[in-house]
Amino acid sequence: MRLRHHHQVYQRCPRCKTTYSSSTMASSTSTADSRTSFHLRYSIQTHVYTLLCNNLHYSFIHHQFILSAIDNIDIVDTIGTSSSLDPLQSIAQILGYFIGVASLLLYTPIAVRILRTKSANGLVLSTWWLKLSAFTCTDVYNIKNGFPIEAFSETVVITVEAAVVLGLVAYCQKKLNGGTFGLMGMYVALTVWALFSPEDASWGPTEEGIALAQVAATVMNASALVPQLAQNFQRKSSGDYSPISAALGVGGCTIRLFTTFELANGDPLLLLNYGVALVLNVSVLSQLVYYGTQTEGTSLSSLFVRDVKSAKAMGK
């Protein structure tokens, strides 16, 4: 129970009925911790103290001893990070949010080109099915492992983008049939099952199953771009895959390798996923630049703006 009088905060132990003031609770705070938010320190002290009194024989533990022990706990400050926050983690958090916003542009150029040209002949439908499945597996893996949103924000965004591009490609290629809707229904059902099944349910996904799905995501990510690479090679053309998307993919995967070390404890499965994706995006970008400039005779600047400009507008 909490009582307030002016600016003084009081906490009454439900077990021993002793009332402690905020000044008493904070009396054991050392000078070295003066930079720590008092209110959060006090909140943690009182909650842990109440927990101890409810679960232990308080007569064996002196109240001031409890407070002294609690004072050694690493307190979290008002923005949710440790008071002794590593500068690299701060940078990783900022980059995590930045890449989440920047990912809005990852597949948007492809969608814009499809809408502008009313064609998706240079894209492979299976690529987008694999991308959507792989991104979703990574979303589920991050959520189930309790990683902060800044560690995978862009994956959530590009999952939605991949679904939109998939729909556009299927529509333009006249493949919006029963098979496509059946696969989409299965995808939605499996995603809901993986995310919302009770953790203690025998029919829910296991930790091993979630980890295996992340391994599968890495394989699908690799498999997703292989058909596009093969098609561009066979046609000796840059195709319809956006060089902007490929370049953003390279930058995003590079940043994610860093943020995974700092924000996701260097999770090996995520590192493998982003490492493989980086290699593939570099391969696609190199292919697009080579075929675009050497085979098709397009300037590098024109190659990167063709997603939003027609061939006529570029003087071709």
GUZA-694632 format. One record per residue (C-alpha): x, y, z; residue number from 1. Coordinates in pm, whole numbers, plus 50000, padded with zeros to 5 digits. Layout:
N
xx / yy / zz / k
X / Y / Z / NUM
...
//
This chain:
316
xx / yy / zz / k
50000 / 50000 / 50000 / 1
50131 / 50349 / 49907 / 2
50055 / 50676 / 50088 / 3
50153 / 51022 / 49962 / 4
50204 / 51337 / 50173 / 5
50330 / 51645 / 49988 / 6
50640 / 51517 / 49805 / 7
50707 / 51237 / 50050 / 8
50618 / 50882 / 49939 / 9
50540 / 50611 / 50195 / 10
50534 / 50234 / 50145 / 11
50361 / 50005 / 50395 / 12
50471 / 49643 / 50407 / 13
50158 / 49422 / 50390 / 14
50325 / 49162 / 50614 / 15
50477 / 49358 / 50901 / 16
50266 / 49678 / 50860 / 17
50578 / 49892 / 50896 / 18
50565 / 50217 / 50701 / 19
50880 / 50343 / 50526 / 20
50926 / 50689 / 50379 / 21
51101 / 50764 / 50053 / 22
51390 / 50917 / 50245 / 23
51434 / 50596 / 50446 / 24
51416 / 50378 / 50137 / 25
51671 / 50595 / 49957 / 26
51904 / 50633 / 50255 / 27
52120 / 50342 / 50148 / 28
52174 / 50487 / 49801 / 29
52543 / 50553 / 49754 / 30
52693 / 50874 / 49618 / 31
52817 / 50686 / 49313 / 32
52455 / 50612 / 49217 / 33
52336 / 50973 / 49250 / 34
52290 / 50996 / 48875 / 35
52031 / 50716 / 48880 / 36
51666 / 50813 / 48867 / 37
51543 / 50822 / 49227 / 38
51185 / 50735 / 49147 / 39
51268 / 50418 / 48957 / 40
51518 / 50312 / 49223 / 41
51258 / 50367 / 49490 / 42
50997 / 50172 / 49290 / 43
51227 / 49872 / 49250 / 44
51331 / 49886 / 49614 / 45
50975 / 49885 / 49741 / 46
50855 / 49611 / 49505 / 47
51145 / 49379 / 49587 / 48
51114 / 49455 / 49958 / 49
50743 / 49364 / 49954 / 50
50823 / 49046 / 49762 / 51
51082 / 48943 / 50021 / 52
50850 / 49013 / 50314 / 53
50573 / 48809 / 50152 / 54
50791 / 48508 / 50080 / 55
51045 / 48497 / 50361 / 56
51032 / 48499 / 50740 / 57
51096 / 48868 / 50781 / 58
51206 / 48821 / 51141 / 59
51528 / 48662 / 51015 / 60
51617 / 48949 / 50784 / 61
51682 / 49297 / 50913 / 62
51496 / 49562 / 50717 / 63
51801 / 49777 / 50660 / 64
51996 / 49472 / 50537 / 65
51729 / 49417 / 50272 / 66
51747 / 49778 / 50164 / 67
52125 / 49765 / 50145 / 68
52112 / 49452 / 49929 / 69
51850 / 49603 / 49699 / 70
52068 / 49910 / 49658 / 71
52325 / 49698 / 49476 / 72
52078 / 49610 / 49201 / 73
52161 / 49755 / 48859 / 74
51889 / 50016 / 48817 / 75
51727 / 50098 / 48485 / 76
51682 / 50464 / 48407 / 77
51385 / 50652 / 48268 / 78
51443 / 50560 / 47903 / 79
51460 / 50190 / 47977 / 80
51835 / 50141 / 47947 / 81
52104 / 50072 / 48201 / 82
52244 / 50370 / 48388 / 83
52585 / 50257 / 48269 / 84
52468 / 50216 / 47907 / 85
52736 / 50110 / 47662 / 86
52777 / 50380 / 47393 / 87
52775 / 50108 / 47126 / 88
52433 / 49995 / 47247 / 89
52305 / 50351 / 47223 / 90
52432 / 50369 / 46865 / 91
52277 / 50029 / 46791 / 92
51939 / 50145 / 46925 / 93
51945 / 50459 / 46712 / 94
52047 / 50260 / 46404 / 95
51777 / 50004 / 46481 / 96
51505 / 50269 / 46469 / 97
51664 / 50437 / 46169 / 98
51675 / 50120 / 45963 / 99
51314 / 50050 / 46055 / 100
51207 / 50381 / 45902 / 101
51445 / 50351 / 45605 / 102
51310 / 50003 / 45523 / 103
50990 / 50169 / 45407 / 104
51188 / 50243 / 45090 / 105
51328 / 49893 / 45045 / 106
51062 / 49738 / 44822 / 107
50860 / 50052 / 44751 / 108
51057 / 50121 / 44427 / 109
50961 / 49777 / 44297 / 110
50595 / 49832 / 44379 / 111
50603 / 50178 / 44218 / 112
50756 / 50039 / 43899 / 113
50494 / 49763 / 43876 / 114
50213 / 50015 / 43922 / 115
50369 / 50253 / 43669 / 116
50444 / 49999 / 43397 / 117
50150 / 49765 / 43469 / 118
50398 / 49480 / 43424 / 119
50591 / 49239 / 43645 / 120
50743 / 49020 / 43373 / 121
51095 / 49076 / 43505 / 122
51007 / 48944 / 43852 / 123
50979 / 48586 / 43975 / 124
50670 / 48511 / 44184 / 125
50842 / 48238 / 44387 / 126
51100 / 48494 / 44501 / 127
50831 / 48689 / 44683 / 128
50668 / 48384 / 44836 / 129
51005 / 48285 / 44978 / 130
51081 / 48638 / 45097 / 131
50745 / 48669 / 45272 / 132
50787 / 48333 / 45445 / 133
51147 / 48404 / 45547 / 134
51073 / 48749 / 45688 / 135
50777 / 48615 / 45884 / 136
50988 / 48338 / 46038 / 137
51242 / 48600 / 46147 / 138
50964 / 48815 / 46297 / 139
50833 / 48520 / 46497 / 140
51184 / 48422 / 46613 / 141
51260 / 48773 / 46739 / 142
50925 / 48814 / 46912 / 143
50936 / 48474 / 47081 / 144
51290 / 48539 / 47205 / 145
51188 / 48873 / 47352 / 146
51434 / 49084 / 47153 / 147
51360 / 49460 / 47150 / 148
51169 / 49596 / 46852 / 149
51469 / 49805 / 46744 / 150
51653 / 49476 / 46682 / 151
51415 / 49372 / 46403 / 152
51190 / 49669 / 46321 / 153
51273 / 49666 / 45951 / 154
51184 / 49297 / 45921 / 155
50829 / 49374 / 46031 / 156
50807 / 49654 / 45774 / 157
50948 / 49456 / 45482 / 158
50721 / 49163 / 45568 / 159
50427 / 49387 / 45485 / 160
50604 / 49526 / 45178 / 161
50683 / 49176 / 45050 / 162
50316 / 49081 / 45086 / 163
50215 / 49386 / 44882 / 164
50469 / 49317 / 44605 / 165
50366 / 48951 / 44603 / 166
50006 / 49054 / 44543 / 167
50104 / 49295 / 44265 / 168
50324 / 49038 / 44090 / 169
50054 / 48772 / 44112 / 170
49795 / 49016 / 43975 / 171
50007 / 49138 / 43684 / 172
50111 / 48784 / 43592 / 173
49746 / 48672 / 43615 / 174
49821 / 48421 / 43890 / 175
49559 / 48531 / 44141 / 176
49397 / 48189 / 44138 / 177
49273 / 47936 / 44389 / 178
49624 / 47807 / 44452 / 179
49750 / 48155 / 44541 / 180
49462 / 48222 / 44780 / 181
49503 / 47877 / 44934 / 182
49873 / 47940 / 45003 / 183
49794 / 48281 / 45151 / 184
49532 / 48129 / 45381 / 185
49781 / 47867 / 45499 / 186
50042 / 48138 / 45557 / 187
49806 / 48346 / 45772 / 188
49695 / 48042 / 45974 / 189
50052 / 47930 / 46049 / 190
50159 / 48283 / 46143 / 191
49870 / 48326 / 46387 / 192
49940 / 47982 / 46536 / 193
50310 / 48058 / 46587 / 194
50255 / 48401 / 46741 / 195
49948 / 48352 / 46956 / 196
49957 / 47992 / 47076 / 197
49983 / 47976 / 47459 / 198
50339 / 47904 / 47568 / 199
50232 / 47613 / 47787 / 200
50007 / 47457 / 47522 / 201
50119 / 47115 / 47403 / 202
49997 / 47198 / 47054 / 203
50192 / 47524 / 47030 / 204
50535 / 47577 / 46868 / 205
50837 / 47461 / 47069 / 206
51158 / 47657 / 47119 / 207
51335 / 47407 / 46895 / 208
51066 / 47453 / 46632 / 209
51102 / 47833 / 46640 / 210
51480 / 47804 / 46606 / 211
51440 / 47558 / 46318 / 212
51204 / 47802 / 46147 / 213
51474 / 48071 / 46169 / 214
51722 / 47833 / 46006 / 215
51460 / 47773 / 45737 / 216
51427 / 48153 / 45700 / 217
51797 / 48177 / 45617 / 218
51760 / 47903 / 45356 / 219
51450 / 48070 / 45210 / 220
51624 / 48408 / 45200 / 221
51903 / 48248 / 45000 / 222
51660 / 48062 / 44778 / 223
51450 / 48375 / 44721 / 224
51716 / 48564 / 44528 / 225
51868 / 48267 / 44347 / 226
51584 / 48252 / 44086 / 227
51622 / 48627 / 44025 / 228
51997 / 48592 / 43986 / 229
51947 / 48300 / 43745 / 230
51688 / 48485 / 43536 / 231
51905 / 48796 / 43505 / 232
52201 / 48579 / 43403 / 233
52000 / 48391 / 43139 / 234
51858 / 48710 / 42989 / 235
52183 / 48905 / 43033 / 236
51961 / 49182 / 43162 / 237
51916 / 49384 / 43480 / 238
51551 / 49280 / 43475 / 239
51289 / 49452 / 43690 / 240
51457 / 49410 / 44026 / 241
51530 / 49751 / 44175 / 242
51896 / 49849 / 44222 / 243
51776 / 50084 / 44497 / 244
51623 / 49790 / 44681 / 245
51942 / 49587 / 44639 / 246
52158 / 49877 / 44763 / 247
51933 / 49933 / 45064 / 248
51948 / 49561 / 45132 / 249
52328 / 49573 / 45141 / 250
52328 / 49868 / 45380 / 251
52054 / 49724 / 45596 / 252
52218 / 49383 / 45637 / 253
52550 / 49547 / 45726 / 254
52384 / 49755 / 45998 / 255
52188 / 49454 / 46123 / 256
52506 / 49252 / 46177 / 257
52621 / 49528 / 46414 / 258
52288 / 49575 / 46593 / 259
52246 / 49198 / 46637 / 260
52571 / 49188 / 46832 / 261
52461 / 49478 / 47052 / 262
52085 / 49428 / 47092 / 263
52025 / 49055 / 47041 / 264
52328 / 48919 / 47227 / 265
52499 / 48821 / 46903 / 266
52236 / 48556 / 46829 / 267
52413 / 48313 / 46590 / 268
52102 / 48230 / 46388 / 269
52029 / 48597 / 46323 / 270
52394 / 48665 / 46236 / 271
52385 / 48378 / 45987 / 272
52061 / 48512 / 45838 / 273
52190 / 48866 / 45788 / 274
52530 / 48744 / 45669 / 275
52381 / 48528 / 45395 / 276
52139 / 48806 / 45298 / 277
52430 / 49051 / 45272 / 278
52619 / 48825 / 45030 / 279
52311 / 48774 / 44814 / 280
52221 / 49142 / 44801 / 281
52577 / 49230 / 44703 / 282
52554 / 48970 / 44425 / 283
52224 / 49107 / 44293 / 284
52344 / 49468 / 44310 / 285
52666 / 49381 / 44125 / 286
52467 / 49198 / 43859 / 287
52223 / 49486 / 43811 / 288
52500 / 49743 / 43781 / 289
52704 / 49529 / 43539 / 290
52419 / 49435 / 43303 / 291
52263 / 49778 / 43327 / 292
52577 / 49974 / 43241 / 293
52773 / 49727 / 43025 / 294
52503 / 49532 / 42838 / 295
52216 / 49778 / 42824 / 296
52429 / 50092 / 42803 / 297
52244 / 50270 / 43082 / 298
52427 / 50525 / 43290 / 299
52466 / 50450 / 43658 / 300
52250 / 50745 / 43761 / 301
51976 / 50649 / 43515 / 302
51987 / 50293 / 43641 / 303
51903 / 50405 / 43994 / 304
51625 / 50646 / 43900 / 305
51449 / 50429 / 43645 / 306
51213 / 50296 / 43912 / 307
51031 / 50628 / 43922 / 308
51105 / 50762 / 43572 / 309
50991 / 50618 / 43243 / 310
51239 / 50532 / 42966 / 311
51104 / 50827 / 42765 / 312
51166 / 51068 / 43049 / 313
51526 / 50945 / 43070 / 314
51576 / 51023 / 42699 / 315
51574 / 50667 / 42574 / 316
//
